[in-house]
């Protein structure tokens, strides 16, 4: 499955100055990991966000992230059409704040 390269590039720009962030192909898309923890990613033309889904219920363009028909707790998808720059920046900030509460993964 292909993913939205333009959205991936927008994310690369936002993480370019952070040495704790790496990019890795996952879920048929591209994931951005902070200290080994997936923070956000691109799946088709949507943004995958690691966050408490209950904290963002009812927001436009948001739905649960599912893999193989199974819901992934702690993850949401945000529709690409709602991701103008300020909205994308907000989702990235929320994901970064959430992931900052997690212990780094060992390499």
C-alpha positions in Angstrom: 0.0 0.0 0.0 1.4 3.4 -0.9 1.3 6.3 1.5 1.0 10.1 1.0 4.6 11.2 0.4 3.6 14.9 0.7 2.2 14.3 4.2 5.4 12.2 5.0 7.5 15.2 3.9 5.5 17.6 6.0 6.2 15.4 9.0 9.9 15.0 8.1 10.2 18.8 8.2 8.6 19.0 11.7 11.0 16.4 13.1 14.1 17.4 11.2 15.8 19.1 14.2 15.0 16.4 16.7 17.8 13.7 17.0 15.5 11.5 19.1 13.2 11.0 16.2 13.7 8.4 13.5 11.6 7.3 10.5 10.7 3.7 9.8 8.4 1.9 7.4 5.6 0.3 9.3 1.9 -0.7 8.7 2.4 -0.2 5.0 3.3 3.4 5.6 5.9 5.5 7.4 6.2 5.9 11.1 8.1 8.5 13.2 9.5 7.2 16.4 10.7 9.2 19.4 13.2 7.3 21.5 11.9 4.1 19.9 8.2 4.9 20.6 6.0 5.4 17.6 4.7 9.0 17.8 2.9 9.6 14.5 2.8 8.0 11.0 1.4 8.1 7.6 -1.1 5.4 6.6 -2.4 5.8 3.0 -3.4 9.5 3.1 -4.2 9.6 6.9 -2.2 10.5 9.9 -1.7 7.9 12.6 -1.5 9.5 16.0 -0.4 7.8 19.3 -2.7 9.3 21.9 -5.4 8.4 24.3 -8.4 8.1 21.9 -10.9 9.2 24.6 -9.1 12.5 24.8 -9.9 13.4 21.2 -13.4 11.9 20.8 -15.7 13.9 18.5 -12.9 15.8 16.7 -13.4 16.2 12.9 -11.8 13.5 10.7 -10.8 11.2 13.7 -11.5 7.5 13.8 -10.0 4.5 15.5 -6.9 3.0 14.0 -7.5 -0.7 13.0 -5.2 -3.3 11.6 -6.7 -6.4 10.1 -10.1 -5.5 11.5 -8.7 -5.2 15.0 -8.8 -1.8 16.9 -5.4 -0.6 18.1 -5.9 0.9 21.6 -4.0 4.1 22.0 -4.0 5.0 18.4 -6.3 7.1 16.1 -6.3 8.0 12.4 -6.9 11.6 11.3 -8.2 12.1 7.7 -5.8 13.8 5.4 -8.4 16.3 4.2 -8.5 18.0 7.7 -4.7 18.3 8.0 -3.9 21.9 7.2 -0.7 23.1 8.8 -2.1 24.3 12.1 -4.1 21.1 12.6 -1.2 18.9 11.7 1.0 20.9 14.1 -1.6 20.4 16.9 -1.7 16.6 16.3 2.1 16.4 16.3 2.3 18.4 19.5 -0.4 16.2 21.2 1.4 13.0 20.1 4.8 14.3 21.2 3.4 15.2 24.6 1.8 11.7 25.0 4.9 9.9 23.9 7.0 12.0 26.3 5.2 10.2 29.1 6.5 6.8 27.9 9.8 5.2 28.8 12.3 5.1 26.0 12.6 1.7 24.2 15.9 0.0 24.4 17.7 -0.5 21.1 
